[in-house]
Amino acid sequence: MRISSPNDLLPIKTHYSKQLLDALLSSGNVTMIRAPPGTGKTMAALAYLFWTALHGTSSAIFFRTRAELDNAIRMSYEISRLLEKYNVNPPLFIPIGGKEEFCRFPPDKKELVRWWCSIIDCEYFGRRNVKRVINIMKEYKPKDLRGFFIAAREAKACPYFAYQELCSEARIILGTHPYFILDELFERIGKRDIIVIDEAHWMLFLITARMRLRDYEWAREYLNRIEAGISPVRAAIREWRMGNREAVRKLATYQSFSESPGIITINEDEVLKVCPPALLIQKRMRSVKKIILLSSTLYPIGLYKKLFGEEKASVHVIPGLLQCTEKRLITGLSIGLTTRYTDRAFVIKKYADAIKYLLQRMNYPTIIFAPNYDIAHKLADYLKIPLIREEKNILHEVIVTVSRGRLAEGIDVKLNGKYPVLAIIAGLPYPDITREFRIVARVYSKYYRISLGEMMRTLELSEMISALAQAIGRVGRKERGVAIIIDDRVEKIGLKIPIYKSLNMLIRRIKKFLSRLENAKRL
């Protein structure tokens, strides 16, 4: 069978597949694609990259979390199997991980991993064994990053350096955001024609490095004092042999900080590097032909075009950011509750009572999203429901988690083997206006020449909508689901969703919407 388009490489097609692939195929030098959660963005992007690889291009796609990377590895094998059915040899794809994940003998303190190979004189430092690694990969077909680590270990190679060496042979590279953000890592993936950034909204606030101010000043003074010709790594090895472990940690952290892109700024006793996204995009465009920013929540799109420095970027917006669909009902509940208030104990108790009432009358797998961990802990205590921070084998059908956490985006979640039906958002997930938030906004304000007040308001709204859309996207993916936003402020932000003033009226509406699901299961 002839492969005429990336559509032929999609193991699973969705209602949005054609729109996504059309957007990818018509992408320009810098392209922003926004599509609702659960529409198959990652699979479409991978199909597109495999298809372009068949035509001679090299590419890389970067994900926010390791769980998302593992998911992409599994999807890549599905596409590879399709190609084999077409009697086409699949292009080589490899994942790349950080030293923390791929070091065979990792240090106790992760900061030391930078120079750990030299410090312990690791016997695997120079061992790539690329051909043997490829043979083991082909034989065992590892399905996650851990599997690739084991494959390199079985080949008696260093997993970190072996896969970086393989980058020159791989048409498609799968990695996490740091490989795009940090110059040292980006250079190791070699020349790429196409770059895709999945969950690109996470690059809106780019703090690329941080360390304690006193450690920063100590390391800078130390390196100014050492004799000429002594490199930082040689100095670190010398300190290690003298037993000065803490000095090595500070030097390694300082070296990583120095090599990270961004503008240096100070937050009380900490020094940060804040990188306006436009700086990074402009730098990467010098060595690639095309960058595609992919997300559910590039909102408002004008802000992203401004902050990514690409006013002329091509934009593809697939409707449905916060729209009700056949599979997903989004509702608001306005009953005198909002997490804006400072009397948290009283407010959280009222939230817990409302949620308990909903759960008693609707027995479905449910995720409860709190705007931060403080509220999440208190809700979990009131409700006697487990607080789950990240994906694992979740044995409960009702859990509490947090917006912007690992369970809030990018992957399908199962609760005791079932897809969640209800997502209860207990308060609009506005970000905490911390001193760090203000510092980033201040750096951006100066860099982009936008007033600080306007920058803060826009960033705050964008962050809230982004977190809200991701939480809502946990339901209505595979089966029917309902998102319930409990916050009186929902009436004022113009989401164009049905808003209820009564718990009982809301419950009746939800049961009616889900009744077709129950009927379908009986059939």
HUURVEN-V188620 format. One record per residue. N is the residue number from 0. PHI is phi as a letter, one per 40 degrees, with the letter a starting at -180 (* if undefined). OMEGA is omega as a letter, one per 20 degrees, with the letter a starting at -180 (none if undefined). NEAR is the number of other ideal C-beta (glycine too) atoms within 12 Angstrom. Layout:
N PHI OMEGA NEAR
N PHI OMEGA NEAR
//
This chain:
0 * a 12
1 c r 9
2 c a 24
3 c a 13
4 a r 22
5 d r 34
6 d r 28
7 c a 24
8 b r 40
9 c r 31
10 c r 26
11 b r 25
12 b r 21
13 b r 29
14 d a 19
15 b a 30
16 d a 29
17 c a 22
18 c r 27
19 c a 40
20 c r 37
21 c r 22
22 c a 32
23 c a 45
24 c a 29
25 c a 17
26 c r 33
27 c a 23
28 c r 23
29 b a 34
30 b r 40
31 b r 43
32 b r 45
33 b r 39
34 a a 44
35 d r 36
36 d r 46
37 g a 38
38 c r 38
39 g a 35
40 c a 48
41 c r 47
42 c r 38
43 c r 43
44 c r 49
45 c r 48
46 d r 43
47 c a 42
48 c r 46
49 c a 46
50 c r 35
51 c r 35
52 c r 35
53 c r 30
54 b r 19
55 g a 12
56 c r 24
57 b a 32
58 a r 44
59 a r 47
60 b a 53
61 b a 44
62 b a 42
63 c a 35
64 b r 29
65 c r 32
66 c r 29
67 c r 38
68 c r 42
69 c r 30
70 c r 33
71 c r 43
72 c r 37
73 c r 30
74 c a 39
75 c r 44
76 c r 30
77 c r 27
78 c r 39
79 c r 32
80 c r 18
81 c r 30
82 c r 30
83 c r 18
84 c r 16
85 c a 20
86 g r 11
87 b r 21
88 c a 14
89 c r 31
90 c a 29
91 c r 28
92 b r 40
93 a r 42
94 c r 49
95 b a 42
96 b r 38
97 c r 31
98 c a 36
99 d a 24
100 c a 29
101 b r 34
102 c a 30
103 c a 29
104 b a 22
105 c r 25
106 c r 24
107 c r 13
108 b a 19
109 c r 18
110 c a 33
111 c a 34
112 c a 31
113 d a 35
114 b a 34
115 c a 33
116 d a 28
117 c a 24
118 c a 32
119 c a 21
120 f a 15
121 c a 24
122 c a 13
123 c a 25
124 d a 22
125 c a 16
126 c r 23
127 c r 26
128 f a 26
129 d a 27
130 c a 16
131 c r 22
132 c r 37
133 c a 27
134 c r 17
135 c r 27
136 d a 38
137 c a 20
138 c a 14
139 c a 21
140 f a 23
141 d a 30
142 b r 23
143 a a 27
144 c r 35
145 c r 21
146 c r 26
147 c r 41
148 d a 35
149 c r 21
150 c r 35
151 c r 42
152 c r 28
153 c r 22
154 c a 33
155 f r 19
156 b r 36
157 c a 32
158 d a 43
159 c a 39
160 c a 29
161 c a 40
162 c r 44
163 c r 34
164 c a 29
165 c a 38
166 d a 34
167 c r 20
168 c a 24
169 c r 37
170 c a 36
171 b r 43
172 b r 45
173 b a 44
174 a r 45
175 b a 36
176 d a 35
177 d r 35
178 c r 36
179 c a 45
180 c a 35
181 c a 33
182 d a 26
183 d a 23
184 c a 31
185 c a 35
186 c a 19
187 c r 29
188 c r 40
189 g a 26
190 c r 22
191 b r 36
192 c a 27
193 b r 40
194 b r 43
195 b r 45
196 b r 46
197 c a 41
198 f a 44
199 c r 45
200 c r 43
201 c r 37
202 c r 37
203 c r 42
204 b a 31
205 b r 36
206 c a 33
207 c r 36
208 a r 31
209 a r 31
210 a r 33
211 c a 23
212 c a 22
213 c r 18
214 c r 28
215 c a 31
216 c r 20
217 c a 23
218 c a 34
219 c r 24
220 c r 16
221 d a 26
222 c r 27
223 c a 15
224 c a 12
225 c a 21
226 c a 12
227 c r 9
228 g r 8
229 c a 18
230 c r 17
231 d a 31
232 c r 23
233 c r 20
234 c r 32
235 c r 36
236 c r 25
237 c r 23
238 c r 28
239 c a 26
240 c r 17
241 c r 13
242 g a 10
243 c a 19
244 c a 20
245 c r 22
246 c r 29
247 c r 37
248 d a 31
249 c a 34
250 c r 40
251 c r 36
252 c r 35
253 c a 37
254 c r 31
255 c r 35
256 c a 34
257 c a 26
258 c r 22
259 c r 31
260 c r 33
261 h a 33
262 b a 27
263 c r 25
264 a a 30
265 b r 23
266 b a 25
267 f a 16
268 c a 15
269 b r 26
270 b a 31
271 b r 33
272 b r 33
273 b a 36
274 b r 38
275 d a 36
276 d a 45
277 d r 31
278 d a 29
279 c a 39
280 c a 38
281 c a 20
282 c a 24
283 c a 38
284 c r 22
285 c a 16
286 b r 23
287 b a 28
288 c a 22
289 a r 32
290 b a 41
291 b r 48
292 b a 50
293 b a 46
294 a r 45
295 c a 43
296 b r 46
297 c a 42
298 b i 35
299 c a 26
300 c r 30
301 c r 19
302 c a 31
303 c r 39
304 c r 27
305 c a 31
306 c r 40
307 c r 39
308 g a 26
309 b r 31
310 c a 19
311 c a 14
312 c r 32
313 c a 25
314 b r 29
315 b a 30
316 b r 26
317 c a 34
318 d r 17
319 h r 31
320 d r 34
321 b a 37
322 b r 26
323 c r 27
324 b r 29
325 c a 15
326 c a 32
327 b r 38
328 b r 35
329 b a 40
330 b r 40
331 b r 37
332 b a 42
333 b a 29
334 b r 28
335 g a 21
336 b r 36
337 a r 32
338 c r 36
339 c a 21
340 c a 19
341 c r 10
342 c a 13
343 c a 27
344 d a 17
345 c a 17
346 c a 30
347 c r 35
348 c r 21
349 c r 29
350 c a 41
351 c r 32
352 c a 23
353 c a 35
354 c r 40
355 d r 24
356 c r 23
357 c a 35
358 c r 31
359 c a 16
360 b r 19
361 b a 32
362 c a 17
363 b r 33
364 d a 32
365 b r 41
366 b r 49
367 b a 49
368 b r 50
369 b a 47
370 c r 41
371 a a 29
372 c r 21
373 c r 20
374 c a 42
375 d r 39
376 d a 21
377 c r 30
378 c a 43
379 c r 30
380 c r 19
381 c a 28
382 c a 33
383 f a 16
384 b a 29
385 c r 24
386 c a 30
387 b a 33
388 c a 21
389 a a 22
390 c r 27
391 a r 18
392 c a 12
393 c a 29
394 c a 15
395 b r 27
396 c r 26
397 b a 35
398 b r 40
399 b r 42
400 a a 46
401 b r 36
402 c a 44
403 g r 36
404 c a 33
405 c r 25
406 c a 36
407 c a 44
408 a r 43
409 g a 41
410 b r 34
411 c a 32
412 b r 43
413 b r 26
414 b a 34
415 f r 19
416 g a 13
417 b r 26
418 c r 29
419 c r 42
420 b r 40
421 b r 47
422 b r 49
423 b r 49
424 c a 52
425 c a 48
426 h r 42
427 d a 40
428 c r 41
429 c r 33
430 c r 29
431 c r 22
432 c a 19
433 c r 20
434 c r 17
435 c r 22
436 d a 26
437 c r 26
438 c r 32
439 c r 39
440 c a 35
441 c r 27
442 c r 35
443 c a 39
444 d r 26
445 c a 18
446 c a 25
447 c r 27
448 f r 13
449 b a 23
450 d a 15
451 c a 22
452 c r 14
453 c r 18
454 c a 31
455 c r 25
456 c a 21
457 c r 27
458 c a 38
459 c r 29
460 c a 28
461 c r 35
462 c a 35
463 c a 38
464 c r 38
465 c r 41
466 c a 40
467 c a 45
468 c r 43
469 c r 43
470 c r 45
471 c a 48
472 c r 45
473 c r 46
474 b r 45
475 g a 35
476 c r 32
477 c a 23
478 b r 27
479 c r 31
480 a a 42
481 b r 44
482 b a 47
483 b r 49
484 c a 45
485 b r 44
486 a a 39
487 c a 26
488 c a 29
489 c r 37
490 c a 22
491 c a 15
492 b r 24
493 g a 13
494 c r 30
495 f r 17
496 b r 30
497 c a 27
498 b a 27
499 b r 29
500 b a 18
501 b r 17
502 c a 30
503 c r 18
504 c r 18
505 c a 35
506 c r 27
507 c a 17
508 c a 26
509 c a 37
510 c r 24
511 c r 20
512 c a 33
513 c a 29
514 c r 18
515 c r 17
516 c a 28
517 c r 19
518 c a 12
519 c a 12
520 c r 13
521 c r 8
522 c none 7
//
